[in-house]
Amino acid sequence: MPITKLVEYANRETIETLEGLLKQARQGEIKGLLFAVRLGIKRHAMGVSGEYAIDPIMAAAVTSRILYKLHTLADGHQSSLIAGS
C-alpha cells in the first residue's frame, strides 16, 4: 500500500474515532475523558477532563489499565485496544 494510502487510512480511523466519541459525549454517555494524541515525531499532547479531572485517582487507575493493554498489544497477545476488549 502506498504511503499516501496509509496516511489517509490512519487519518480516517482517527477522525471516525473522534466523531464517535463526540456523538457519545453529546448524548451524555461520556462522563470523563483521558487522552493522549500524537502530533508528530516526538510531539504529543495529553489531557484529562470531566469526572477523571475531578477524581485523578480513578484516572490513574484507568491509565494503569491502558498501560497493561498496550503491553499486551506490544507482546502480540492482543490485537486491539478497543474499549471493553
Protein Blocks (a to p, Z undefined) as FASTA:
>chain_A
ZZklmmmmmmmmmmmmmmmmmmmmmnopagbdcddddfbehiacdddehjllmmmmlmmm
mmmmmmmmmmmmmnopacbfcehZZ
